[in-house]
Amino acid sequence: MVPGSEPTYWCETDTPVGRLLLAGDGHALRRVHFQSGPHPMRPTPEWRAYAAPFAPALAQLNEYFSGRRRAFRLPLAPEGTAFQLAVWEALKAIPYGQTVSYGELARRLGNVGGARAVGLANGANPLPIIVPCHRVIGADGSLTGFGGGLYIKRTLLCLEGAACVADLFSAHEWPQAASGAAMARDAAVARGAAVARGAGATTGADLADPDPRA
């Protein structure tokens, strides 16, 4: 860690689409990563396991997966090029349950013919789900690529009731990686740690280490 810079905190939580890693500086969320896929993120030795800063994000994710939240209201601090940041900002304007094509998103950014560049920026989104890159699909309606895998992309769109996948996903296929109660538990423990500053580090449900900021 560079002297004087903000430390990076992290935690993990189980969700209906598998385990997620959240990372941030204690003030803003910087990364959300799918840990159940083939390329889980490994926190560096400089990162500090501490759940309390993520209490709002954990609570809002729980609300999203239980169908009680359509948009996230969180401080975000993704790192990218000016073009990537513009694309990620445009993603946040795609309404819940709706989809757009890469070409349409490029046109909205005034970059007609820039579907490929938009697709690359979309794929580099460090905050999936929170910044809804899953709502961008191919011009022919195909789901195309997604960092967490097409199954997760389809799951998220089905959760939101997107018409493009509503007929492709049976109710019995809904993943059972984690219950709403498990997510609510993680969020509640993180909130308690934020208030009491007595239980912080987490690798999922294990939230017992002291506040590393003390």
Buried (B, 14 or more C-beta within 10 A) or exposed (E): EEEEEBBBBBBBBBBBBBBBBBBBBBEEBBBBBBBBBEEEBEBEEEBBBBBBBBBBBBBBBBBBBBEEBEEBEBEBBBEBEEBBEBBBEBBEEBEBBBBBBBBBBBBBBEBEEBBEBBBBBBBBBBBBBBBBBBBBBBEEEEBBBBBBBEBBBBBBBBBBEBEBBEEEBEEEEEEEEBBBEBBBBBBBBBBBBBEEEEBBBBBBBEBEBEBBEE
